[in-house]
Amino acid sequence: MSALRICHIAPGFVPFGRGAYAVNNIIMELASRFVKCGHEVIAINVSESSKGNQRVRYEGGVEIFEVPVWDFLPNKNSKSQSMIKEVTYSVKLSRFLEDFINECDIIHFHVPFPLMLSLEKIVKKGVPLVYTIHNPNIGIKAKGRNLFELARELNVLKMPRYANFLSLYAIQLGLEYSSAVIAISKILKSNIIEYFGIRAEKVFYIPNGVNTQRFKPGNYPEVRNLFRIPEDYYIVLNVARIAPYKNQLAIVKAIPWILEETAEVMFVFVGPYDKNSDYKQKIDYFIRKNNLESHVIFTGKISSDLLPKVYASADIFVFPSISEGMPMALLEALSSGNAIVASDIPQNREISITGREAIYVNPQNIQEIAESIIILIEDKKLQEKMKKRGRKTAVEHFDWDIISRKVMKVYEEVVGGE
């Protein structure tokens, strides 16, 4: 097939290049590889500024259009401001696409709300749509429910109930108008087919990938120096936003059990957090009450350059989350050569090709989490086997080069079928 002109629509939550927002990273990983294969890729997202006209820049051969959105409320992180940004992004995107649709061979989006005003126009113009759905909650409580009932229970965007309803309605429209749907986990694919009534042949399972050249084993003594971790201490790592569904409190509660076996261990939590949130305060209270301060580090958000070095410096990666889509952090740990302890949920199991890349635990069972970490600390041979096996799995099954080829096959199928 001849070269394609591919348009990627970013969700519009965060501009490209600001932090490590997963979907933005996914877009750029795919786009850069498509460009290397001779395709033309345009990526559209919000801009850093709320003023001025849309800006065009290039990154790794990818043409990036940045759209300014309204940003006038005093609290830039409020739910109301988020809704205003999303609505204005959708309106401006619709205007932009009016003249741009005909220049595209395919439009790929990851969150449907920005395209709410554009979906019908795109389909009428005959341009195929591909929708990658990342939300792990869709369909879990959905069977036999209408959208408004489901919106009462599912907090899809951490917004008021009417926003949840709009989000679910946007998802349904996105699924119906798309020529192909990519589900990042097998259970998500099943839920999409069962609840939304989407034809099975239209839904493709393609997991997230990992940049195995960026996330790889290595020796970085500067990481221990930066966080003042003694050289003879084991490093147990968790990378995630500090939030109840990520379940960091379970790790913290396991620490006293682990310290009874070995005191030479440091637990490093990497990820943004709100120090005033109820959840973070619960964690802090438990740490103070049990005198664990000398064994716990919360780094907050760290630079994208430092992140791979932190992974490579860890001995064990612990990920007891309650729900996931297809966790990027778990793939990054796998690629970095970490021994892994993860919650026994279907999405986490999907990284395990041989069934032995991780130890899977009940995320609510503190003793089980603690004992699994202790096993890996004490059994060096097992730890090394898991590290090598995980790295091999990441390179052979989840490298972005492999994943991008699978996505390109979907593009070719829908473009060829038009």
N, C-alpha and C positions, 0 to 999 in steps of 0.2 A: 504493500500500500504506500502511496506517496505521502509526503510530509503533511502532518496535520497542523492546523492552527487551533490550539487548545486554550480555553479561557477557564481559569480557576477563580471561583468566588470565595473569598475568605469570610468567616462568620462576622467580622466587623467588631469583635469585642476588644481586640488589642491590635495596634499596628504591627506590621512586620518589623522584626528586629528589636522589639521591646520585650525582654524577658524570654521565657521558654514556654510560651503558650503552645500546647501540643499540636493543635490543628494547623496553626501557622507553620510550624516546623514540618509537619507532614506534607503540606502543600509545596514548600520549598524543596524538600528532599525529592519529591516526585518530579516537580517542574525542572529542576536542574538536570535530572537524568533524561527527561524527554528532550531537552535542548541539545544535550550531547548526542542524542540519536537523530538529530536533524529536524526536529519538530519546532514550531514556534509556540511559545507559551506566554500568555498574558495573565497576570495575577492582580485581582482587584481587592482592595481593602480600605479601611478607614485610614486617615492620615493622622500624624501627631498633632496637627493644629486644627482648630475648629474654624479658622479664617482662611480666606483666599480661595483660589480655584484648585481644581484637582491637579495633582503633580504627577509627573512621569519620571521614573528613574529605572535603572537597570541593576540587577544583582545576579551574578553568575549566568548572564545571558538571558535571564527572565525579565520581561518587560513588566514593571509594576506600576499600576495606576492607583494613586492614593486620593481618596475622596474625603474632603473635610465634612464633619458633621456637627450639629449644634451641641454646644457644651457650655451652657450658661448658668446652670444651677451652682450655688456655693459648694454643696457637697458633691464632688465629682464621682464619688463611689456609691451614691444613693441609688435605690431601685428605680426611682422616678427618672433620674438622669440616664440610667442604663436603657430604660424604655424609650426615652427621647432620642438617644443616639441610634438605637436600632431602627426606629421609625424613620428618622431622617436619612439614615444609610439606605434603607429600602427605597425611599422616594428618589433619592439622588441616583441610586443604582439603576432604577427603572428608566430615568431620563437618559442616563449614559448609554444604556443598552439599546435604546430606541434606534440609534444610528449604527451601533456596533455589532448587533446580532448577526447581520449578514456577513460579517468578516470572520465569523467563527465556524469551525467545523464541528466543535463539540463544546459544551459548557458543563463544567464539573463543580458541584457545590457540596458543602459539608454541613451546613445549617440552613434550613429552608426559609426562615423568616425574612432574610434580606431580599429573597426573590419572590415574595408573596405577590407583588404588583407586576411581576415580569413573566411568571411561569407560562401563562396562556399565550402571551405575545411570542415567546421563544418557540413554543410548540407550533403555533400557526406559521411561523417563518420556516419550519422544518428543520430546526437545529436540534439535534439530540441532546438530552440532558442525562447526566450521570450524577447520582446522589450517593455519597458515602455517609452512612448513618453511624454515629458514634455513641449515642445515648444508651447506656446500659439498662435503663429502667423500662424502655418501651416494651409493652406486652407482658411484663412480669405480673402485673395485677389487672391486665386489661381484658382478659377473656370474658366475653359476654357483657361488656360494659360500653356505654356510650361515652363520647369524648368529655362531656361535662362532668359526668360521674367520676371518670378517671382523673380529671383535673383537680378534684377535691383531695385526692390522696397523693398524686404524683407531683413532686415539686421539681418540675422539669428545668426551669430556669431560675429557681430560688426567687420567684416573683409572686405577686398576689394571684389569687385563683383565676381571675379573668385572663391574666398573662399566661398561666399554665394552659388554659383552654386554647388561647390563640396559638401557643407553641405547638400543641398537639394537632390543632387544625392545620397549621402550616406543614407539619410532618406528613399528615395524611395527603395534603395536596402535593407535596414534594414527591411522595412515593407514587402517586397516581400519574403525575405528569412526566415522570422520568422514564427514559428508555431502558435504563439499567440502574439497579440499586446495588451498592457494595456494602455488605455487612462485615464489620471488623471482627466478629466472633460468630461461632456456629450457633450458639443459643440465640444471639440477636437475629440471625437469619431466620431461624425457626419462628421466633416471635413475630417478625415482620410478616411472614407468610400466613401465620395462624390468625393473628389479630386484625391486621389491615387488609387481609384478603388479596395480597399481591401474588401474582402468578409466580410459581417457584422458579421457572426458567428465566425470569427477569431478575432474580436476586442472586448475587455472586458472593461467596465467602472469600474475602481477601484480608488477611490480618494486617495490622500495622507492622512496620519494619523498623530496623535499627541501622544506623551508620556504623558498621563494624570496624571501619578504619578510624573513626573518632572515638568510639567506646571500645577499648581493648585493654588487655592486661598491661601493666607497667609499674615501674617503681618511681614514686614521687615523694621523697622525704620532706619536701617543702610543705606537703599537706599536714603531716604530723607537726611540723614546726609552727605552721599557721594556727592550728587549733590546740597546740600544746599537749599533744597526745604522746605519752611515753613510748619509746621505741618497742618495748617488750609487751605492750598492750594489744589485745585483739581489738579490731574495729568492727562493730556491728552497726550497719547502716540502714537507714530508712529514707527514701526520697519521695516526698509527697507533700501536698498542702496539708497543714495540720487541721484535721476535720474529723468529725465523728465517724463518717463512713470509711475513712482511711485507718481508723482504729489504732492510732499511736498509743492511746492509753493502755491497751492490752500489752504492748511491748514494755512500757514503763512498769506495769504491774508485775511483769515477769522478771524484772531486774533483780529484786531481792533473792529470788530462787537461784538465779544464775550466780550471784555474788557469793552464795554459800559454797559453790564449787570452785570458783576462781574469782579473785579480786582484780585480776589484770585484764580488764575489759572496759572499753569505752563505747557508749551508745551515741551515735551521731545522727541527728534528725535534720535533714536538709529540705527546706521548703518554706514558703511564706506562711505567716500566721498572724492572727489578730490577738495581741497579748491580753486584750480585755474580754475576749470571748469566753463564754462559760466553759467550753471544752478545754481551752488552753489553761484556764485557771484550775480546772480539775486536775490536769496533768501536773501543773506546778505545785499544787497542794500535796499531791501524793509524793512528789520528789522531795519536798521539804520535810514532810512528815516522816519519811523513811531515810532521811540523810543521804540522798543519792546524788547530790549536786556534783560531786567530784567524778561521777561516772556518766554524766549526761551532758551533751552539747546540742543546743539548738542554733543552727547557723543562720536561720532565715533564708531568704532567697540569695543564691550565689550566682556568680557570672557563668556564662555558657562555656567559657574557657576553663574555668576551675572544675566544673561539674565532672567531666570525664576523669580527671585526676583523682577526685574524691572517690568515685566508683572504683577505680583501679587500686586505690589504697585500702579498700575495705576487704575484710576476710569473709564476712557473712552479710548477706542482704536479707532483711526481714520485711515482709509485706503482708500484714494480716488484714487487708481491707475487706469490708463487708460486701461491696459491690464494685464492679469495674466494667469497662467496655472491652478494650484490649490494652492492658496497661503498658505504656511506653517505658515506665521506670523498670518494670520487670524485664523487658527486653534489653534495656540498657545494662542492667545488672548481669544478665545472662551473657551478653557480649563482652562485658568487662572482666569476666572470669570470676564472678562471686559465687560462693556456695549460697544457696537460696532456701529460705524458709518462707512459705507463702500460704495464704488462706486457701482452703479447699473449696473453691468455687469454680464453676465451669470455665469462666474466662481465663483464670489463672492457669488452669490445667492445660489450656491450649498451647502454651509455650513448650510443653513437655512432649517432645516427639518420641523419645524412648521410654518415657514414664519415670525416668530417674534423674531428671535435671534439677529437681527440687524436692524438698520434704514438705508435704502438704499437711496443714493442721486445721483443726476447728478454730476459727478466729475468736470464738468466745471462751475457749479453754486455755486459761493462763498457764496452767501447769504443762499442758502439751506444747505450748509455744516455748516455754522455758526449757523443757527437756530436749526439744529439738535443737535449740541453740547450743545447749551443753554437749549434746552428742557431736555436733560439728566442731566444737572447740577441742574436745578430747580426742576425737578420731581424725588425726591429720590425713591419713590415707583416704578416708571417705571424703573429706573436705577437698583434697586435691583432685580426686576422681570426678566429683561433681563440678568443680571449676572447669576442668578440661572438657568434660562432656557438654556443659552448658555453652562454652565458647564455640565448640564444633557445631552445635545445633543452631546457634545464632548465625554463624557464617554460612551454613549450608541451607538454612530454611527461612531466615528472617532478614537477611541483608536487603537494603533498599533496592539494590540492583535487581534482585529476584522479584521483589514485590512490585516494582515499577513495571516489569515485563508483564506481570499478571494484569495490572491495571490497563496497560496498553492493549492487551488482547480484548478486554472489555470494550475499549474505545473502538477498536477495529471491527468488532462484532456489531456494535450499534450503528456505526457510520456505514458499514457495508450493508446493513439491513434496512437502511432508510430507503 
